[in-house]
Amino acid sequence: MTATVTQMKCACESCLCIVSLEAAIQKDGKYYCSEACADGHPNGHGDCGHAGCGC
């Protein structure tokens, strides 16, 4: 039996968000919860926009 992965942690190291693969932003083969995380937080940390996440 094979398990299908549908969700994973955002690839941003300090991010706590769990993202659905179909809704995630894919960049360089990794999955991110937001454009801010995918772009490496060009405006600094804390801008992924999800409550309770300090990335």
SESE-835487 format. One record per atom (N, C-alpha, C): residue number from 1; atom name; x, y, z; chain. Coordinates in pm, 1 decimal, m for minus. Each point is the difference from the previous one (the first is absolute). Layout:
<kemis>
+-----+----+----------+----------+----------+----+
|   i | at |        u |        v |        w | ch |
+-----+----+----------+----------+----------+----+
| NUM | CA |        X |        Y |        Z |  A |
...
+-----+----+----------+----------+----------+----+
</kemis>
This chain:
<kemis>
+-----+----+----------+----------+----------+----+
|   i | at |        u |        v |        w | ch |
+-----+----+----------+----------+----------+----+
|   1 |  N |     84.8 |   m119.3 |      0.0 |  A |
|   1 | CA |    m84.8 |    119.3 |      0.0 |  A |
|   1 |  C |     88.6 |    124.6 |      0.0 |  A |
|   2 |  N |    m32.3 |     92.9 |    m85.0 |  A |
|   2 | CA |     77.3 |    122.4 |    m11.7 |  A |
|   2 |  C |    m78.3 |    117.2 |     57.0 |  A |
|   3 |  N |     66.2 |     76.9 |     83.9 |  A |
|   3 | CA |    m64.0 |    119.4 |     55.5 |  A |
|   3 |  C |     23.9 |    116.2 |    m94.7 |  A |
|   4 |  N |   m101.5 |     79.8 |    m21.1 |  A |
|   4 | CA |     12.6 |    118.1 |    m84.2 |  A |
|   4 |  C |     14.1 |    121.7 |     89.6 |  A |
|   5 |  N |    108.3 |     72.5 |    m18.0 |  A |
|   5 | CA |     22.3 |    120.1 |     79.3 |  A |
|   5 |  C |    m80.5 |    113.8 |    m61.6 |  A |
|   6 |  N |    m85.8 |     62.1 |     82.1 |  A |
|   6 | CA |    m80.8 |    111.0 |    m49.4 |  A |
|   6 |  C |     34.1 |    130.3 |     69.9 |  A |
|   7 |  N |     71.6 |    m10.5 |    114.0 |  A |
|   7 | CA |     37.4 |    119.2 |     74.8 |  A |
|   7 |  C |    142.3 |    m14.4 |     49.5 |  A |
|   8 |  N |     69.4 |    111.0 |     13.5 |  A |
|   8 | CA |    133.2 |     m2.2 |     58.4 |  A |
|   8 |  C |     31.8 |    135.0 |     61.3 |  A |
|   9 |  N |    103.3 |      3.2 |     81.9 |  A |
|   9 | CA |     41.2 |    124.5 |     62.6 |  A |
|   9 |  C |     56.6 |     92.0 |   m107.3 |  A |
|  10 |  N |    m27.0 |    127.5 |     12.4 |  A |
|  10 | CA |     58.1 |     99.5 |    m89.1 |  A |
|  10 |  C |    151.8 |    m15.9 |      0.2 |  A |
|  11 |  N |     64.3 |     13.7 |   m115.1 |  A |
|  11 | CA |    144.1 |    m20.4 |    m12.5 |  A |
|  11 |  C |     82.4 |    111.4 |     64.1 |  A |
|  12 |  N |    m62.5 |    109.2 |     37.2 |  A |
|  12 | CA |     69.2 |    108.0 |     70.7 |  A |
|  12 |  C |     38.1 |    m52.5 |    138.4 |  A |
|  13 |  N |    128.8 |      1.7 |     33.7 |  A |
|  13 | CA |     47.9 |    m64.7 |    121.8 |  A |
|  13 |  C |    m68.9 |     44.3 |    127.9 |  A |
|  14 |  N |    m23.9 |    127.3 |     15.2 |  A |
|  14 | CA |    m57.6 |     48.0 |    125.8 |  A |
|  14 |  C |   m152.4 |      4.6 |     m2.3 |  A |
|  15 |  N |    m60.4 |    m39.2 |   m109.7 |  A |
|  15 | CA |   m145.8 |      3.5 |    m14.3 |  A |
|  15 |  C |    m63.2 |   m123.6 |     62.9 |  A |
|  16 |  N |   m113.4 |     19.0 |     66.0 |  A |
|  16 | CA |    m71.9 |   m109.6 |     65.0 |  A |
|  16 |  C |   m118.5 |    m48.8 |    m82.0 |  A |
|  17 |  N |    m26.9 |     63.6 |   m111.6 |  A |
|  17 | CA |   m120.7 |    m29.4 |    m77.1 |  A |
|  17 |  C |      5.2 |   m137.2 |    m67.0 |  A |
|  18 |  N |   m114.9 |    m66.0 |     m0.3 |  A |
|  18 | CA |    m18.8 |   m123.5 |    m74.8 |  A |
|  18 |  C |    m82.6 |     37.6 |   m123.5 |  A |
|  19 |  N |     49.8 |    m37.6 |   m117.4 |  A |
|  19 | CA |    m67.5 |     39.8 |   m123.5 |  A |
|  19 |  C |    m50.2 |   m121.4 |    m77.5 |  A |
|  20 |  N |   m112.0 |     18.0 |    m64.7 |  A |
|  20 | CA |    m52.3 |    m98.9 |    m93.2 |  A |
|  20 |  C |     83.5 |     10.5 |   m127.0 |  A |
|  21 |  N |     45.4 |   m112.7 |    m53.2 |  A |
|  21 | CA |     84.7 |      5.0 |   m118.8 |  A |
|  21 |  C |    m70.0 |     65.1 |   m118.6 |  A |
|  22 |  N |   m131.7 |    m16.7 |     m9.4 |  A |
|  22 | CA |    m69.6 |     60.3 |   m113.6 |  A |
|  22 |  C |    m15.8 |    150.8 |     14.4 |  A |
|  23 |  N |      6.3 |     50.9 |    123.9 |  A |
|  23 | CA |    m13.6 |    144.4 |     22.2 |  A |
|  23 |  C |    134.1 |     69.2 |     20.6 |  A |
|  24 |  N |    105.2 |    m78.6 |     17.6 |  A |
|  24 | CA |    131.5 |     56.7 |     30.6 |  A |
|  24 |  C |     60.9 |     70.6 |   m120.6 |  A |
|  25 |  N |     93.2 |     89.3 |     29.6 |  A |
|  25 | CA |     79.2 |     65.0 |   m103.2 |  A |
|  25 |  C |    126.6 |    m82.7 |    m17.1 |  A |
|  26 |  N |     20.6 |    m52.6 |   m120.3 |  A |
|  26 | CA |    115.6 |    m85.9 |    m24.0 |  A |
|  26 |  C |    112.1 |     81.9 |    m63.1 |  A |
|  27 |  N |    119.3 |    m11.2 |     56.6 |  A |
|  27 | CA |    115.6 |     71.5 |    m51.9 |  A |
|  27 |  C |    123.0 |    m85.4 |     23.9 |  A |
|  28 |  N |     76.7 |    m24.1 |   m104.7 |  A |
|  28 | CA |    122.2 |    m80.9 |      9.5 |  A |
|  28 |  C |    m26.1 |   m137.8 |     61.8 |  A |
|  29 |  N |   m115.3 |    m57.5 |    m31.2 |  A |
|  29 | CA |    m31.7 |   m134.2 |     47.3 |  A |
|  29 |  C |    m43.8 |     m7.1 |    145.3 |  A |
|  30 |  N |    m21.1 |    114.1 |     62.7 |  A |
|  30 | CA |    m44.0 |      4.4 |    138.8 |  A |
|  30 |  C |   m136.6 |     66.3 |      6.3 |  A |
|  31 |  N |    m70.8 |    m23.9 |    109.6 |  A |
|  31 | CA |   m135.8 |     51.7 |     14.7 |  A |
|  31 |  C |     m6.2 |    101.2 |    113.1 |  A |
|  32 |  N |    m63.5 |    113.0 |    m28.0 |  A |
|  32 | CA |     m7.8 |    110.1 |     96.4 |  A |
|  32 |  C |   m144.8 |     40.5 |     22.5 |  A |
|  33 |  N |    m25.5 |     60.5 |    118.7 |  A |
|  33 | CA |   m137.1 |     40.9 |     33.3 |  A |
|  33 |  C |    m36.9 |    134.2 |    m60.8 |  A |
|  34 |  N |    100.4 |     79.4 |    m38.2 |  A |
|  34 | CA |    m28.4 |    135.2 |    m49.0 |  A |
|  34 |  C |    113.4 |     48.2 |    m89.4 |  A |
|  35 |  N |    m27.4 |    104.9 |    m73.8 |  A |
|  35 | CA |    103.8 |     61.8 |    m84.3 |  A |
|  35 |  C |    115.2 |     51.5 |     84.7 |  A |
|  36 |  N |    m30.5 |     53.0 |    120.6 |  A |
|  36 | CA |    104.6 |     53.6 |     86.8 |  A |
|  36 |  C |    101.3 |   m108.7 |     34.5 |  A |
|  37 |  N |    m48.5 |   m116.3 |     37.7 |  A |
|  37 | CA |     89.9 |   m110.7 |     32.2 |  A |
|  37 |  C |     75.5 |    m46.8 |   m124.9 |  A |
|  38 |  N |    m69.4 |    m13.3 |   m110.2 |  A |
|  38 | CA |     63.5 |    m47.6 |   m123.5 |  A |
|  38 |  C |    109.8 |     95.0 |    m47.5 |  A |
|  39 |  N |    m17.1 |    128.1 |     26.2 |  A |
|  39 | CA |     98.4 |     99.5 |    m43.3 |  A |
|  39 |  C |    109.5 |     24.6 |    103.1 |  A |
|  40 |  N |     m2.5 |    m74.6 |    111.8 |  A |
|  40 | CA |    102.9 |     15.6 |    101.6 |  A |
|  40 |  C |    m19.0 |    120.9 |     89.0 |  A |
|  41 |  N |   m123.7 |     45.8 |     14.4 |  A |
|  41 | CA |    m33.3 |    114.4 |     85.9 |  A |
|  41 |  C |     82.5 |    125.0 |    m31.9 |  A |
|  42 |  N |    m19.6 |     54.7 |   m118.3 |  A |
|  42 | CA |     76.0 |    119.9 |    m36.7 |  A |
|  42 |  C |    m28.0 |    119.6 |     91.0 |  A |
|  43 |  N |   m114.7 |      0.3 |     68.0 |  A |
|  43 | CA |    m34.7 |    110.4 |     90.4 |  A |
|  43 |  C |     28.4 |    m34.6 |    146.2 |  A |
|  44 |  N |     71.2 |   m108.8 |     23.6 |  A |
|  44 | CA |     28.3 |    m42.0 |    136.2 |  A |
|  44 |  C |    m93.8 |   m109.2 |     45.5 |  A |
|  45 |  N |     20.2 |    m47.0 |    121.6 |  A |
|  45 | CA |    m82.2 |   m108.8 |     52.5 |  A |
|  45 |  C |   m136.1 |     51.3 |     44.1 |  A |
|  46 |  N |    m93.8 |    m95.1 |     19.5 |  A |
|  46 | CA |   m131.2 |     34.5 |     51.9 |  A |
|  46 |  C |    m99.3 |     46.0 |   m103.7 |  A |
|  47 |  N |     27.0 |    m26.3 |   m127.1 |  A |
|  47 | CA |    m93.6 |     48.6 |   m102.6 |  A |
|  47 |  C |    m65.6 |   m110.9 |    m81.7 |  A |
|  48 |  N |     m8.1 |   m121.1 |     56.6 |  A |
|  48 | CA |    m72.1 |   m103.8 |    m74.4 |  A |
|  48 |  C |   m151.0 |     19.7 |     12.7 |  A |
|  49 |  N |    m42.8 |     76.7 |    101.7 |  A |
|  49 | CA |   m140.2 |     36.1 |     12.6 |  A |
|  49 |  C |    m86.3 |   m100.0 |     73.5 |  A |
|  50 |  N |     57.8 |   m106.9 |     52.8 |  A |
|  50 | CA |    m78.0 |    m98.5 |     71.4 |  A |
|  50 |  C |     13.5 |     20.6 |    150.4 |  A |
|  51 |  N |   m112.2 |      1.7 |     69.2 |  A |
|  51 | CA |     m3.0 |     25.7 |    144.0 |  A |
|  51 |  C |     83.1 |   m102.5 |     75.4 |  A |
|  52 |  N |     76.9 |     47.4 |     96.5 |  A |
|  52 | CA |     77.3 |    m89.4 |     85.3 |  A |
|  52 |  C |    130.9 |    m46.9 |    m57.9 |  A |
|  53 |  N |     32.6 |     43.9 |   m119.1 |  A |
|  53 | CA |    124.7 |    m43.2 |    m64.4 |  A |
|  53 |  C |    100.4 |    112.6 |      7.6 |  A |
|  54 |  N |    118.2 |    m29.1 |     50.9 |  A |
|  54 | CA |    100.4 |    104.8 |     18.7 |  A |
|  54 |  C |    107.7 |      2.0 |   m106.4 |  A |
|  55 |  N |    m26.1 |    m60.3 |   m114.7 |  A |
|  55 | CA |    105.1 |     m6.4 |   m101.2 |  A |
|  55 |  C |     24.6 |    136.3 |    m64.6 |  A |
+-----+----+----------+----------+----------+----+
</kemis>
